[in-house]
Every structure is written in structure tokens, then in C-alpha cells.
């Protein structure tokens, strides 16, 4: 988990890096950190998930916005843009930084940490499925949970293309 | 010879009508209109993350299309108090979607929809949805406050007279810059505090002043970033339906009032959108975008209703039907007029009746405001 957090933080700007890191670890990603910490000590997280939404999540395929891994995805699905659930389409590049959602898998009823990486350097595919889900999403004062910003921001090539949903950890033990 | 005579006669016969037309025909000439139609305006930002962002400019009275402004990617906009000047920040990558980025401030003359000047600022400019809290004035209209995110957060201070960025103030873990008196601003922070920063004309700045205690709970009841400005105070809406009034008291950001607008209301109503609250100063009335069936993750849902709220009485006055808007702005004439835009890409103009508890009724709409109409402003 520490490795994941370090990876997410590694591209923080150098000028304000020291202060930003200190603050981000204290405030900026507290919710995510709290959940990560909960995983370590075995405390279950139980976000509210209404029955009908859970049923839809169970039935939905990965190209549907209701698919459980897309619970906090505001953007185009890469799986409908020439890529897949976890891979960027050819010719694009994965964002160096990402935001994180906590999504419940209806198959095992467990919560997972999902890293939403933007794919960058191209315009979006016009026919791509656009999703607008924001479970657990928060404004930029919780930057690691924020999905209204272009996460290609730390790349050399910053045009927004699409977003992948990559399960990177278990939120509850 | 006979053939030549025939050809000659035929040519004259064919030419005759043309010659007659030539005598009557006045060719049209291309021109450029110098100015937009007079009157107050509405500005709708159609933001783009892989191409030009476009700002629709419409008449505030009838939503007639007056023209547009085009800027770079991830555009933000800010209107001067007199409505005559629009500032934008946006980004220009060398090959639009890839290559070296250049962040630019544009200053536009609204009357002619032309740009007066432009200059570059730090490339740390946040590539983020258009929001008033992320581009603002300070010290009157002498400075711009520009939200940066790399994703480390900071505020760029731009001296408009000099046309250059003079400072980068680190605001780690915080978001937004809301100008206070003098050369200061407030920002919301991830630990629930509100911090106050100040800077000098030379770009120097000191340590922030934090609120004495957390003002909000980002986990249980987060605040929307974009508040209504009420005098010198700010009224924030929370995800759960509370309105929190924050003021500078003896130089310290302080929660001076809060109340719920949803307590006791059936249907699990809550604010939703981005610019969820607008304030009409002459009447002291706030207007809030609301949706029903609220749950974790619904905080960006479009509005089903617009609630008029008397901030002094702390009471909901009226609930009017809405059209799935995410962004709302209020004109500041004697009688409130609202402008709201959202998921449907339609801008709706609402007229408000103060004699009917501030009920809002649609009074015009403009369709096709773009693929991502993220923000609406008005000079009315």
C-alpha cells in the first residue's frame, strides 16, 4: 500500500514538493489514507450502496457505467475507445498520477481501491461511453479523490483521451 | 459568313439579359460587425480538454446569440464588475493534444469580442472544470488569483497592470481562492479548516491563518468549492444540504452561521452540481440547485428544483422546477433573474417573482451551448 501511495504522490511538483507532501499526507488524501489504514488494521469500510444500484452493478458489463469498478469515474471509458478496462488505447499514454475510488464488488461484497488513470495525448473518441459517477468523490481539497480535473496534468502530453479503472488494492480486510 | 453571323447574333441575344442584370445588380461585400448588440450579457463556458474552449455570449434579456470567444484548453473565465472585460486562463499545447504546454491569460473587450492583450503564466495552471473559485480577482480588480495543480496545489498571483505573474503561493491540501478584503484570499482545506492568505504588491506573502477549528467535515458533509458571496462573507452549500456562512473575524476565518435547508423535508433532497448556489443581493435571497434521492456520489447530479432561500430567516421560500442544471448565476437587478445550464446543454433563463415567495419560472432558453457547458456568468 505504501508503494501505491508513493507512486500516486511521486509526480508532485518539485517547487512545493516538501510542503505539499507533508500536507497531502496529512490532509489532501486523508480519506484515501484512512481507508488504506483501515485495510491494514482490518477495519471494514461499509459505504452505503442501495440495493438497486448494487443489482445493476452486478449485472453490468465493463463497458457500462454501472459496472462496479467505475463507481467514481467521470470520463470516457477506454474500453470503448480502443483500449480495455485496464489498458490505454494504442498511441496514447497512461497518466503519471491518478485519482482513487473505493468501489464495492457485488460478487464478494468487498470494497476495493480503484485507481482511475487518464490516458493522454489524444482527443477523445466521439463514440466512447461517457460515465459520470462520483461515489466517494470530493473536491480538490481532497485531490486524490477528485475527478473533475485532467489527470494528464503531470504528463508531457496532456490532451485528455479516456480513463481506465485499475483495481490496486483491497479496502477492507 | 452565314455561320459567323448566326454565332454573332446568338451571342448578342445571350448577352443581352446579362447586360441588363449587370445594370441592376449591386454586388454584396463582406464586412465584420464591430460591436455586439448593447445590453447585459450571459456568458456560457463550453469547456474542452482536447481542443478550444468556447465562450458563448448571449443577451441577458432574450438569450439571443451575440457571438463567442474562443480560448485554449481547460478554459476558466472571470468577468469584471462593470461587465466590460472578460479574463480567461487556458492552455495551448504545441500540437493541441500533445507537446509543450503554454498557459495564457487573455483579456477580452466584451463589446467587440476581441482580445486586448494576452500574456503567459506558469504552466502549473490547473487543468480543471471551469469554476469561479479557481480564477478570481483580488484587491479590487488589480490582481488575478489562478488555481494551480500539478497535482500539488498553489495559487498564482497575477499583476494585471504589469501583465505578469508575480507570485506562487503554496496552498498544500487546499483548493480555491476566494478574495477577501485587501490582498487576501480564503481557501478550503482537506482537514476541514479554512485558511486565509495575504500577499504584498511585490509578490511576497506570509504564513496562512487557519480557522481555529475545522469548519466542515470533508468525509461526512463536504462543502462545494464555489460559494455565494454575501457582502464580505461567503455562504457555502454542503453535500448534505447545509448552508455555512464563513467570515473573516479579527483576521481569522470563522464559521459564523450554519443551518439546514433540508431538515424535515421528505425525499432526501440535497444540493447538486458545481456552482450550486447563487445569491441575489438586493433581496437577500439565495437560489440553490437541488436533486432528490440524494446519496453518496450524487453531489454532481443535475437539478430537479431550484430552492429560493431567505438567508436571514433561514427558511426555504419556494421550490421551483429545474432542468437538470449544474451551474447557476443570478442577475443583480432589482428583480432576480436566474441563468442556469447543465447536462442537457440548454441554457435556461428564469424570471423570479418576489411577490410569489421568489418562485422561478422559465422565461426563455438557448439550446446547444456545447459539449461541456461548465459555467455560466452574467453582467445583468
Interface residues (C-beta under 8 A of the other chain):
Chain A: X11 X12 X13 X15 X16 X17 X19 X20 X22 X23 X24 X26 X27 X28 X29 X30 X31 X34 X47 X48 X50 X71 X72 X74 X97 X120 X121 X122 X123 X124 X132 X133 X134 X135 X136 X137 X138 X139 X140 X141 X142 X143 X148 X149 X150 X151 X152 X153 X154 X156 X157 X158 X159 X160 X161
Chain B: X49 X50 X51 X73 X74 X91 X93 X96 X97 X98 X99 X100 X101 X124 X126 X127 X128 X129 X147 X149 X150 X151 X152 X153 X154 X168 X170 X172 X173 X174 X175 X176 X187 X188 X189 X190 X191 X218 X219 X222 X223 X224 X225 X274 X295 X296 X297 X298 X299 X300
